[in-house]
Each structure stands twice: as C-alpha cells, then as structure tokens.
Amino acid sequence: MTNETLGIIASSIVGLTGAFGLPEIIKSWRLKKEAKQENLRGRLEKTEKELLRHKQFQIEMSAMLPLIEIPLRRIEDNDAVEMIEHLKQRINANVTPAQT
C-alpha cells in the first residue's frame, strides 16, 4: 500500500467516526457491556435463590419422610418399599422441587 492509500483509509475512518460519533459508539458499547454484566448478576442471584429453595425442600421432605415411611412399612408391600426407596432417592438427589 502506498502512503496515499493509507491516507485515504485513515481519512475515511476518521470521517466515519466523526459522522457516527466515536463517543456515542463507545458509550453504546459500554452500555451493552454493563447490561450483559447485570444480566449475568441477575442469573446468578436467581440460581442462588433456586439452590436455597431446593435445600429448603430437601430439609422439609427429609423431615416428612419418617411420617410417610412408618405407615407404608406397616403395609409390608413390595410396592410400598419401592416407593419409600424412590422417595429417599428423589429427596437426596440433586433435583429441584419443580422437577419432582
């Protein structure tokens, strides 16, 4: 490339940035970046809330399991035993309440 070509390219870039306003372009880029970070923060907070709800669900279900298990054990049915084991697995698994 010749110096003349480089000069044309440089003046075109300067003209474009002046026409579109380089400060506005930078401001727009920064706003997009901030919005993306805020979106990620929101997702993280939502995930943390879901984990807390899931932990609370596990605690509540673990407390309720003996109340369910005792009457089912009295039935002495294979299906009841399987149901108890299934409940234990679901409670202890990493499954959110919405999936149970």
Buried (B, 14 or more C-beta within 10 A) or exposed (E): EEEEEEEEEEEEEEEEBEEEEEEEEEEEEEEEEEEEEEEEEEEEEEEEEEEEEBEEBBEEBEEEBEEBBEEBEEEEEEEBBEBBEEBBEEBEEEBEEEEE
